[in-house]
Each structure stands twice: as C-alpha cells, then as structure tokens.
Amino acid sequence: MNSALLEKAIRGTNDDAIISKLSAVNTGYIQDPFVKYFVRKPSRRPPIINRGTYIRSAGIDFLIKKFLQTDHGEELNSNKQIVSLGAGSDTRYFHFKSNNISFKKYFEIDYPEITAKKIAVIRKHQELAEIIGRDAQLGMGGAELYASDYCLLSGDLKDFVEHLVPRMESHGFDKSFPTLFLSECVLIYMEHGDSDMIIQWISESMEAAMFIIYEQILPDDAFGVVMLQNLRLRNIELRGIQAYPDVDSQKNRFVSRGWTFAGAVDINQLHDHYIDHKELSRVSQLEVLDELEEWRLLAAHYCITWAYIVKDASHDTLFQDVKYSDSSLEKNEFSNED
C-alpha cells in the first residue's frame, strides 16, 4: 500500500476517535467539557461504539491517575512526566489541569498537520489557551507549542530516538524523572521493528518509566479477519498486529526487553471485572445496547497493556499500585520480579 495514502488514512483516524469521544460525552457516558472544541461536525455513534469509547477512556484514565499519585496515593505528584505518542486531539492535558491534577510536564507528539490543527483550536478558544498559560510560544511555523508544563511537538514516531527525544530534552524532558508513555492505537500502525525501538530505548535510557498501550488484537479469528478487511477498505493497515496478536504477546513485548513488570487485559475483562457495578448500571440506562454478542466480540479484540521498568529497587513503589485492583485481573500479569 502507498505509504502516503496509509499515513493520510491514519491521520483520519484522529477525527474518528474524537467524534466518537464527543458522542460518548453527549450521551452521558463520560464527562469532558473540552472535546467539543475539537469536533466540527458532531455525530452520534451507535451504542456499541459509545460503550467501547467509555470503557477505553475509563480504563486508561484510571491507570494514568494512579501513576500520578504519590507512592502512598495520598496526593498528586508534580515531578512526573507524560509523553503521549500520536496524541491527536486528545484532551487529557486540559481535563487533568482543570481538575488540579499536577505533573511536571505533558508532552504530545503527532504529525505536523494534526498538531497545527490542534494549536489552531487552542488559540481560537480562550478556555483552552488559559489552561496552558500565557507563557506559551509557537514554533515550527505554528505546528508546535511550548509552555511551562505542556509541549506539543510535530514529527514522525519512526524518528523518535534520533530526532524527537533530543527535541523533547531541549524543551525540558528529563530521563531521570518518572515518565509515563501513552499509545492509543498508534504503535500498531507502525512496523513492529520501529515500535520495538521506542520500547527498547525507554528500557535502556529511562530511570523509571511506565507504558500504557491500547490497541487491537486477535487478527486471525473470524472476527479479526473481517476487522482487518474493513480497515483495509479505508486504507488502514495494522502493521504491528501480527507481531503482538494477543494479551500474552503484548506483555512479552515488554518483559522480553527487560521491563520489570507487564500486565494486560482485553476490554471484556476490563468491563466485567474492573468497572464498578453501580457505574455499569448507570451506563446501561443511557441507551439500549441490543448488539450484546457483537459487543463481546468487538471487546475481545481490543486490549490495554501496562508495563513499568525501574533501574533502582527503591523506585518500585512508584508503580506497584498502578494496576487494576481486582484479583481476577492480577492473575493475568507477567513480572520479572517473580
């Protein structure tokens, strides 16, 4: 497939994702007052998509907030960094800041076409600009934004180690600080050799780091084959899915590279064992979900993986509590500490 065509299609998935999130917000699944600024033409998604968007957001946000807590979870920490790979129109920075969730710096990276659009939206809406602060400066012809606790960089993740890391460091990135790396349906679009290089660099270069990945799995069963065919009709190729096709291989991609710990769950497990029953009851009353069998199939083909690495044993407590707490989930974890 033509590389330029593929990259254009991948950029288009950002619009799909943010429209789906706004649909989930407008239907009452999640609260996020900032998503609406990034959507030109709102569209209500089917219940099965709204449910999936909700579980995805709830699961990832839970892990990020746990990461940002101190060792004992008593208050939030201001010396931790977040690096969102292929961040697109994600609004977590604004959501966290407006809820007084602190961090040292929040980095976002994406193609320049996407970062430029995001900056245009930020500059258009005073509420967003005020959250970032008056010290914000533009760069790269309006495709980048630099502020005291926020840095939006443009670039290709294939050049992460050689070009993007030095640029992050020039804007305050510190390899000695605890850092969370986030990828939501991003690494899977890359050749696995390129994405592996990012994971390997983190394991070799960071003192204490965590990675959260959300992406598709199970490409070879009947549902997975159709899923991939439908994506190809949209010129979307999941280049990395065969390298890490299930939860075990997702965990092993970290453990095999020396990471201290890795865990993974598919979205069915997250839905059934982690989400509070009262919350599930609230969600079930928002709209009727008739496609229960299809929902179970779809949810089985997406997973969340979380992993951490520490070079000093004294840092273990930074990440030990960053996991889903139900014991049935803990059984599905790998660790180099065992």
SVG drawing of the C-alpha trace seen along z (x, -y; Angstrom):
<svg xmlns="http://www.w3.org/2000/svg" viewBox="-33 -35 53 53">
<polyline fill="none" stroke="black" stroke-width="0.4" points="0.0,0.0 1.2,-3.5 2.9,-5.0 1.5,-8.5 -2.0,-7.1 -1.6,-5.0 -0.4,-7.9 -3.3,-10.1 -5.7,-7.3 -4.0,-7.1 -4.4,-10.8 -8.1,-10.4 -8.5,-8.0 -7.9,-11.0 -11.1,-12.6 -13.0,-9.3 -11.7,-9.0 -12.5,-12.5 -16.0,-12.4 -16.6,-9.1 -15.5,-10.6 -17.8,-13.6 -20.7,-11.2 -19.9,-9.4 -19.8,-12.8 -23.1,-14.0 -24.8,-10.7 -23.7,-10.9 -21.1,-8.1 -18.1,-10.4 -17.5,-14.0 -15.1,-16.1 -16.0,-19.8 -13.1,-20.2 -13.8,-17.6 -16.4,-19.7 -13.9,-22.3 -12.1,-19.7 -15.1,-18.5 -16.5,-20.4 -19.4,-18.1 -20.7,-16.1 -22.3,-12.7 -24.0,-10.4 -22.3,-7.0 -24.2,-3.6 -24.4,-2.3 -21.7,0.3 -19.2,-2.4 -20.2,-4.6 -19.8,-1.7 -16.4,-0.9 -15.2,-4.6 -16.4,-4.7 -14.6,-1.6 -11.4,-2.6 -11.4,-6.1 -12.2,-4.8 -9.6,-2.1 -6.7,-4.3 -7.6,-7.3 -7.6,-5.0 -4.0,-3.9 -2.8,-7.4 -4.3,-8.9 -2.8,-6.0 0.6,-6.8 0.3,-10.5 -0.3,-9.7 2.5,-9.6 3.9,-6.3 1.2,-6.1 -1.6,-7.6 -2.2,-10.4 -1.7,-13.3 -0.7,-14.1 2.9,-14.4 4.4,-17.3 7.7,-15.7 6.3,-13.2 6.2,-13.5 3.7,-12.1 4.6,-11.5 1.6,-10.9 2.6,-9.3 0.3,-10.2 -1.8,-12.3 -4.1,-13.7 -6.9,-15.8 -6.7,-14.1 -7.9,-16.5 -6.4,-14.7 -4.0,-17.6 -6.8,-20.1 -9.0,-17.7 -6.3,-17.0 -5.2,-20.6 -8.8,-21.8 -9.2,-19.1 -5.9,-20.2 -4.1,-17.0 -0.5,-18.1 2.6,-16.8 6.0,-18.2 5.3,-18.3 2.9,-16.8 4.4,-16.1 2.3,-15.3 3.7,-14.2 1.9,-13.8 2.2,-14.6 2.6,-18.4 -0.8,-18.5 -2.5,-17.3 -0.5,-19.4 -1.1,-22.6 -4.9,-21.9 -4.8,-21.4 -2.9,-24.6 -5.4,-26.5 -8.2,-25.2 -6.4,-26.1 -5.7,-29.6 -9.4,-30.0 -10.8,-29.1 -9.8,-31.2 -10.7,-28.5 -8.0,-26.2 -5.4,-28.9 -5.8,-30.0 -5.3,-26.5 -2.0,-26.3 -0.9,-29.7 0.3,-33.0 3.9,-31.8 3.0,-29.5 5.1,-30.1 4.6,-28.9 7.2,-27.1 7.8,-25.3 5.5,-27.7 2.6,-27.2 2.9,-23.4 4.4,-23.3 3.5,-24.8 5.8,-25.2 4.6,-26.1 5.8,-25.6 4.0,-22.3 2.9,-21.4 4.8,-20.7 3.2,-19.8 5.8,-18.6 5.4,-17.6 7.2,-14.6 7.2,-11.0 7.5,-8.4 9.8,-6.4 12.3,-9.2 11.6,-9.0 15.0,-8.1 17.1,-10.1 15.1,-13.3 12.2,-13.5 14.0,-12.6 16.6,-15.4 13.9,-17.9 11.9,-16.8 15.0,-17.2 15.5,-20.7 12.1,-21.5 12.5,-20.1 12.2,-16.4 14.3,-14.7 15.2,-11.0 15.7,-10.8 12.1,-11.7 9.3,-9.0 7.7,-9.1 4.5,-7.6 4.4,-6.9 1.0,-6.5 -0.1,-5.0 -3.7,-4.6 -4.0,-2.8 -0.7,-4.3 2.2,-1.8 0.1,0.8 0.2,-1.4 4.0,-1.1 6.2,1.7 6.9,3.6 10.7,3.0 10.1,-0.7 7.8,-0.5 10.1,2.0 12.9,-0.5 10.9,-3.0 10.2,-0.4 13.8,0.7 15.1,-2.9 12.9,-3.5 14.1,-0.4 17.8,-1.4 17.5,-5.1 14.9,-5.9 15.5,-5.6 11.8,-4.8 9.2,-4.6 5.7,-3.2 4.0,-2.5 0.3,-2.2 -0.9,-0.8 -4.4,-0.4 -4.7,1.4 -6.3,4.3 -5.6,8.0 -6.7,11.4 -6.2,10.8 -6.6,14.4 -10.0,15.5 -13.2,14.9 -14.0,11.6 -10.4,10.4 -10.1,11.2 -13.2,9.2 -12.0,6.4 -8.7,6.1 -10.6,6.3 -12.8,3.4 -9.9,1.4 -8.1,2.1 -11.1,0.7 -10.4,-2.5 -6.7,-2.3 -5.7,-1.5 -3.1,1.2 -2.4,2.5 1.3,3.2 2.1,4.4 -0.8,6.6 0.8,9.9 3.8,9.3 1.7,8.9 -1.6,10.6 -2.8,11.4 -2.5,10.4 0.4,12.7 2.5,11.4 1.6,7.9 3.0,8.4 6.0,10.3 7.0,7.4 8.0,5.6 9.2,8.4 11.5,9.8 13.1,6.3 13.9,6.2 10.9,4.3 10.3,5.0 6.6,5.8 3.8,6.1 0.1,6.8 -2.7,6.8 -6.5,7.3 -8.9,7.3 -11.8,4.9 -14.2,7.7 -12.1,8.4 -12.0,4.7 -15.7,4.4 -16.6,7.5 -14.1,7.3 -12.9,3.7 -15.8,1.3 -17.9,0.8 -21.3,2.5 -23.1,-0.7 -21.3,-2.5 -22.2,0.3 -25.8,-0.1 -25.7,-3.8 -24.2,-3.3 -26.7,-0.6 -29.5,-3.1 -28.1,-5.7 -29.2,-3.8 -30.2,-0.3 -27.4,2.0 -29.0,4.7 -25.9,6.0 -24.6,7.8 -23.0,10.7 -21.3,8.2 -20.2,6.1 -18.5,9.1 -16.7,10.0 -15.6,6.4 -14.4,6.0 -12.4,9.2 -10.3,7.7 -9.0,4.7 -6.7,4.7 -4.9,2.4 -1.4,3.3 0.6,1.6 4.2,2.1 6.9,0.4 10.7,0.5 12.8,-0.7 16.6,-0.8 16.7,-1.3 14.7,1.1 13.9,-1.9 11.7,-3.2 9.5,-0.1 6.8,-1.8 6.3,-4.3 4.4,-1.8 3.3,1.1 -0.2,-0.3 -0.6,-1.2 -2.8,1.7 -6.4,2.9 -7.1,4.0 -9.5,6.9 -7.7,10.2 -9.0,11.8 -7.1,9.3 -3.9,9.7 -3.8,13.3 -3.3,12.2 0.1,10.5 3.7,11.2 6.6,9.9 10.3,10.1 10.1,9.8 8.6,13.2"/>
</svg>
